[in-house]
Amino acid sequence: MNPNDFYVSVAIWSQVVSAVLFIAVLVWLWVKFIMPAILAAQDRQNKQIAEAERHRDEAKAMLDLLRNDIESASRDAEAIKSRVDTQAARECEGIVRDAHESGERSVRGAQASFSGMLAAARDRFRDEMLEKALARARGDAAARVDAALDSRLIDRFAASLERPRG
């Protein structure tokens, strides 16, 4: 072996050792600094993904709950509407019945009032007719009866009062 070969061999081994040391330092730097940062970033991303999935699942559960609430509210609204319709129909029937009864009472009251007013009108008419007949009879009597006839009628009337009945 020649001394040049020795230096060439040392240079080659020096290159190999420096490459191995360089790779070892790179691996050590990778493991010491880069790998923890990558793992921490991956862990953060995994946590964010897990949090997003949890929020998604909660949102789905809330959506299902809200859909059930909406369906329940719709059923409740239909039931309320049905009860309101039934109650409104009952109240309408009651109002119509009350109005009918009130109308009948008013008619009966009006008929009674009319009967009373008719009787009063008849009485007034009879009284007016009697007054007119009496006035006419007095007028006719005054025109037909003179003082002599009047005196004879009074005497006859007085004599009839004096006679005993029997």
C-alpha positions as CSV (number, residue, x, y, z in Angstrom):
1,M,0.0,0.0,0.0
2,N,1.2,3.2,-0.9
3,P,1.0,6.3,1.2
4,N,-1.2,8.0,-1.3
5,D,-3.6,5.1,-1.1
6,F,-3.7,5.5,2.6
7,Y,-4.6,9.2,2.3
8,V,-7.2,8.4,-0.4
9,S,-8.6,5.8,1.9
10,V,-8.6,8.2,4.9
11,A,-10.3,10.8,2.7
12,I,-13.0,8.3,1.6
13,W,-13.5,7.2,5.1
14,S,-13.5,10.7,6.3
15,Q,-16.2,11.5,3.7
16,V,-18.2,8.4,4.9
17,V,-17.9,9.3,8.5
18,S,-18.7,13.0,7.9
19,A,-21.7,11.9,5.8
20,V,-22.8,9.5,8.6
21,L,-22.3,12.2,11.2
22,F,-24.1,14.7,9.0
23,I,-27.0,12.2,8.7
24,A,-26.9,11.5,12.4
25,V,-27.0,15.2,13.2
26,L,-29.9,15.6,10.7
27,V,-31.7,12.7,12.4
28,W,-31.0,14.1,15.8
29,L,-32.3,17.6,14.7
30,W,-35.3,15.9,13.1
31,V,-36.1,13.9,16.3
32,K,-35.2,16.8,18.6
33,F,-36.9,19.8,16.9
34,I,-38.8,19.0,13.7
35,M,-40.6,15.8,14.7
36,P,-42.1,17.3,18.0
37,A,-43.3,20.4,16.0
38,I,-44.8,18.1,13.4
39,L,-46.4,15.9,16.1
40,A,-47.7,19.0,18.0
41,A,-49.2,20.4,14.8
42,Q,-50.7,17.0,14.0
43,D,-52.1,16.7,17.5
44,R,-53.5,20.3,17.2
45,Q,-55.1,19.4,13.9
46,N,-56.5,16.1,15.3
47,K,-57.9,18.0,18.2
48,Q,-59.5,20.6,15.9
49,I,-60.9,17.8,13.7
50,A,-62.2,16.1,16.8
51,E,-63.7,19.3,18.1
52,A,-65.3,20.0,14.7
53,E,-66.7,16.5,14.6
54,R,-68.1,17.0,18.1
55,H,-69.7,20.3,17.1
56,R,-71.1,18.6,14.0
57,D,-72.5,15.8,16.1
58,E,-74.0,18.2,18.6
59,A,-75.4,20.3,15.7
60,K,-77.0,17.2,14.2
61,A,-78.4,16.2,17.6
62,M,-79.7,19.7,18.1
63,L,-81.2,19.7,14.6
64,D,-82.9,16.4,15.3
65,L,-84.2,17.8,18.6
66,L,-85.4,21.0,16.9
67,R,-87.1,19.0,14.2
68,N,-88.9,16.9,16.9
69,D,-89.8,20.2,18.7
70,I,-91.1,21.6,15.4
71,E,-93.2,18.5,14.8
72,S,-94.5,18.6,18.4
73,A,-95.3,22.3,18.0
74,S,-97.1,21.5,14.7
75,R,-99.1,18.8,16.4
76,D,-99.9,21.1,19.3
77,A,-100.9,23.9,16.9
78,E,-103.2,21.5,15.1
79,A,-104.7,20.4,18.4
80,I,-105.1,24.0,19.6
81,K,-106.7,24.9,16.2
82,S,-109.1,22.0,16.5
83,R,-110.0,22.9,20.1
84,V,-110.4,26.6,19.0
85,D,-112.7,25.6,16.1
86,T,-114.8,23.4,18.4
87,Q,-115.0,26.1,21.1
88,A,-115.8,28.7,18.5
89,A,-118.6,26.5,17.1
90,R,-120.0,26.0,20.6
91,E,-119.8,29.6,21.4
92,C,-121.4,30.5,18.1
93,E,-124.2,28.1,18.8
94,G,-124.6,29.5,22.3
95,I,-124.6,33.1,21.0
96,V,-127.2,32.2,18.3
97,R,-129.3,30.4,20.9
98,D,-129.1,33.3,23.3
99,A,-129.9,35.8,20.5
100,H,-132.9,33.6,19.5
101,E,-134.1,33.3,23.0
102,S,-133.7,37.1,23.5
103,G,-135.5,37.7,20.3
104,E,-138.4,35.5,21.4
105,R,-138.5,37.3,24.7
106,S,-138.6,40.6,22.9
107,V,-141.3,39.4,20.6
108,R,-143.4,38.2,23.6
109,G,-142.7,41.4,25.4
110,A,-143.7,43.4,22.3
111,Q,-146.8,41.3,21.9
112,A,-147.8,41.9,25.5
113,S,-147.0,45.6,25.1
114,F,-149.0,45.6,21.9
115,S,-151.9,43.9,23.5
116,G,-151.9,46.5,26.3
117,M,-151.5,49.3,23.9
118,L,-154.3,47.9,21.7
119,A,-156.6,47.7,24.8
120,A,-155.7,51.2,25.8
121,A,-156.3,52.4,22.2
122,R,-159.7,50.6,22.2
123,D,-160.5,52.3,25.5
124,R,-159.5,55.7,24.2
125,F,-161.4,55.1,21.0
126,R,-164.5,54.0,22.9
127,D,-164.3,57.0,25.2
128,E,-163.9,59.4,22.2
129,M,-166.8,57.8,20.4
130,L,-169.0,58.0,23.6
131,E,-168.0,61.7,24.1
132,K,-168.8,62.4,20.4
133,A,-172.1,60.5,20.7
134,L,-173.0,62.3,23.9
135,A,-172.1,65.6,22.4
136,R,-174.1,64.9,19.3
137,A,-177.0,63.5,21.4
138,R,-176.9,66.6,23.6
139,G,-176.8,68.8,20.5
140,D,-179.7,66.9,19.0
141,A,-181.6,66.9,22.3
142,A,-181.0,70.6,22.7
143,A,-182.3,71.2,19.2
144,R,-185.4,69.0,19.6
145,V,-186.4,69.8,23.1
146,D,-187.8,73.2,23.9
147,A,-188.4,74.6,27.3
148,A,-192.0,73.3,27.6
149,L,-190.9,69.7,26.6
150,D,-188.0,69.9,29.0
151,S,-190.3,70.9,31.9
152,R,-192.7,68.1,31.2
153,L,-189.8,65.5,31.0
154,I,-188.4,66.8,34.4
155,D,-191.9,66.6,36.0
156,R,-192.4,63.1,34.7
157,F,-189.0,62.0,35.9
158,A,-189.6,63.5,39.4
159,A,-193.0,61.8,39.6
160,S,-191.5,58.5,38.7
161,L,-189.1,59.0,41.6
162,E,-191.8,59.8,44.0
163,R,-193.9,56.7,43.2
164,P,-193.2,53.7,45.3
165,R,-191.9,50.7,43.4
166,G,-193.5,47.6,43.9
